[in-house]
């Protein structure tokens, strides 16, 4: 069969091309508008303001801490979910996976309200801790990290679970036949095999935590120099009518997120065989 006879079969229909271009414009258009409307002559002055630098530092620090906490808690959760039989998993595993998915689809402000109900003033957990041990509800950076972890950890869990399910289990079976304990196999075999997936999940988690706003401002509030992250600072500048400052700070946030995601693109974007 000639190549010309295959062309009509493999060519994308023109209406789909039009819709695809429209979808691409919808995604790229707002970002392009930010670049074109950015106050480039004032960029250095705006991003070097003390308030902007404080917000950027808080964002980077809390996002890194949230990523670390997500790794500490999310890696065992990923192993638990990936260890379930594929196909028709047990009801308990499906329930757990559903709960892990909820923060992804939940409106962020609702997540913040849920955190307040659990850990805020008079919360379900914070109130007994205050009564029994005199512990105050989490404040400042701790509250920011908890909110970011709540919304970002699912991205890490699903990325690592996918890496575990895609790993070659034969290496683990060989190690088991040689008498290696489960803990040793995990450290010496499984974790090295899924290391790229862990790195990709951490990158996605960091990027999501970096851009989190709704749950964070609801649970931790926005206090300049203490809990005000870069997204909060952007909204504050926009509320004050300083669109140039909001656009400049948005560019900083976009640049950091793009760098993080591009660094691990080959890990979370499926590769097409050449």
ABEGO torsion letter per residue (X at the ends): XBAAAAAAAABBBAAAAAAAAAAAAAAAAAAAAAAAABBAAAAAAAAABAAAAAAAAAAAAAAAAAAAAAAAAAAAAAAAAAABBBEBBBAAAAAAAAAAAAAAABBAAAAAAAAAAAABBGBAAAAAAAAAAGBBBBBEAAAAAAAAAAAAAAAAAAAAAAAAAABBAAAAAAAAAAGBBAAAAAAAAAAAAAAAAAAAAAAAAAAAAAABAAAAAAAAEBBBGAABBAAAAAAAAAAAGBAAAAAAAAAAAAAAAAAAAAAAAAAABBBBBX
